[in-house]
Amino acid sequence: MRDRWESLATLVRLTFAASPWLATTELVLVVVMAVAGPLQAYGVARMVNAVTGQGSVTAAVILFGALAVAFGGLVLSDAVRHRLEDDIELSLQRELLDLATSPPGIAHHEQPEIADRLGAAKEEFRRLKGTAGTIGSGLAVLVSTVTVLVLLAGIHPLLLLLPLLGLLRLWASAFGAREFRHAITATMQHNRRHARLAEIAAHPRHGLEVRAFGLRGLLTDRIGELFEQQNEPRWQARRKGQLLEIAARVLFGLGYGAAIVFVVWLAREGRATAGDVTMVMLLAPQTDQAAQRLSDTVRVLIALLDVASHLRWLRRYVGEQTAWEGAAQPPPVLRNGIELREVSFAYPGTQRPVVRDLNVHLPAGSTVALVGDNGAGKTTMVKLLTRLYDPGAGAILVDGADLRTIDHEAWRSRISAGFQDFVRYEYTAREAIGLGDPARLHEPAGHNDDAAYDGAIDAGDARAVIDRLPAGLDTRLGTRFGGADLSGGQWQRLALARAFLRERPLLVLLDEPAAALDPESEHALLDRFNAASAATRATGGITLLVSHRLSTVRMADLILVFDDGRLVESGDHDALMSAAGTYAELFELQASAYR
Ligand SMILES: Nc1ncnc2c1ncn2[C@@H]1O[C@H](COP(=O)(O)OP(=O)(O)OP(=O)(O)O)[C@@H](O)[C@H]1O
């Protein structure tokens, strides 16, 4: 229950934080209009009494005033609410993006519970936009119900039973809504799986594979099955709620009839006026409508409270994740280098360490290569160095300082990276490269940046790609938005140019950067890569290269050979060849394939 109240407080804060003025105006309008509704019935009753000689003409003034407030308020309130909803949506969108991206690591994307909550919040956040309307309408019903109660009690206290029957309907509705929300929570995973399959089926990037393997039927069948599994419990819950509501409505109808008979009897006994009979006839449907609106509001509110509770959970989680965040700045230049001391690591939600008791020193200004079989732990080491994850045991020291004490964003601003799994940014070519150093994108036009872009383009061997584009660097990329199409290798060259844009990085991470390139291009890349490494070297920066092609890594100052999460050999090419171990064996094997 406490959780519900806190979620309600979250909703109210959300509304007022999005736009305090609009929220206050809406609140005032809602209350005034809520009183104006029942007052109309009161005005009509007084008019009837005036006609039958039992009242004065001031009734006409009351009626006119109530009508004017109700109509004028309705128009104004609609306009205010729409604007307020847009403001809420915008601020919520920002917050969700912030929540998803502010933890230093990406563990929250990979843990099902967190992914579910993020997914639910994202899927349903549009509902939250309706928060102002829902809270307003709940408040309106409460205020108008109190006004109705006062008016009915003025005729006869027994008439208060009528709104009580409305409460029964409310309970039925709340019960049904809760059941439905439970069904939704229980099937949240289905939703994510079904969305992922739909994305595979529809994304152009997967189009070739989906067609080549003839997966369309299989994918649509699976999507259909998941849809059924997801919806069956939801439908059941909804049916249960609807049955209860029907029963409650029938009871209310009977009560309405009885109330009218009762007040007519009172009038005939001379204990009520003709106006009172009119007022009960007008107010009773209002109680019914109020119950209907309140039950709708409760249904929506329960859904909103659920989303708000996800939001609160995520805020707490992100708060915990960032609470211990270090604030130190990375060193301007590296003098000693990076040391991994007794580092072990298992992915969240798993037991098996994929990096074990790792002790290694990456000297400042060196080029270090990581080699090893699939799944040996190379990419994991890259993720640890970028602080996508922190080690479960041991520490990573940057010139002696624990990486966890360094502000993660400041640390990443000194890292350049090129990955096999690079992103195809469908912007202009300049932006796609410029994202390698976002600060440059914000610099004023005309800033002397061309040299930096030229250097990055040459280092990434992307010159030919740019020259071929109709408007050079200003060409929009990607066919989805009408831009130029590129091959996998061409996209990768741009990704490499992006990796080389940042000046004076402390760490350059290249994880299989040549995977989409042909062997000739790979050699050309190597020469440029050496030149780029020299620049990095000058600031003590370390270049870390992950590759399966040993011809690519032979020039590295230090080669680390991994096997099943452990470092099994290390040294330069010559030393490892003379040691005649795993590296030498692999190198010979690959070289013989090219002979
Ligand atoms: N997000 C994850 N959650 C759980 N386990 C993971 C995750 N990512 C990787 N692993 C596991 O960690 C181990 C090491 O993976 P990693 O990607 O570091 O290997 P790698 O040496 O880079 O392999 P490859 O050469 O195939 O790229 C593998 O057994 C892999 O299954």
The ligand as a Gaussian input file, in Angstrom:
#p B3LYP/6-31G(d) Opt

LIG

0 1
 N       26.842000     -10.514000     -22.004000
 C       27.290000     -11.707000     -21.675000
 N       26.675000     -12.434000     -20.735000
 C       27.122000     -13.644000     -20.373000
 N       28.216000     -14.232000     -20.918000
 C       28.870000     -13.558000     -21.868000
 C       28.444000     -12.260000     -22.308000
 N       29.293000     -11.826000     -23.261000
 C       30.217000     -12.798000     -23.409000
 N       29.955000     -13.830000     -22.567000
 C       30.745000     -15.052000     -22.422000
 O       32.037000     -14.682000     -22.037000
 C       33.018000     -15.503000     -22.644000
 C       34.093000     -14.627000     -23.281000
 O       33.480000     -13.872000     -24.329000
 P       34.290000     -12.775000     -25.141000
 O       33.322000     -12.078000     -25.988000
 O       35.115000     -11.992000     -24.197000
 O       35.247000     -13.715000     -26.009000
 P       36.230000     -13.314000     -27.179000
 O       37.568000     -13.870000     -26.785000
 O       36.171000     -11.885000     -27.487000
 O       35.590000     -14.178000     -28.345000
 P       35.486000     -13.933000     -29.924000
 O       36.840000     -14.183000     -30.480000
 O       34.507000     -14.969000     -30.354000
 O       34.986000     -12.537000     -30.130000
 C       32.279000     -16.389000     -23.632000
 O       32.173000     -17.659000     -23.052000
 C       30.918000     -15.741000     -23.752000
 O       29.935000     -16.725000     -23.913000

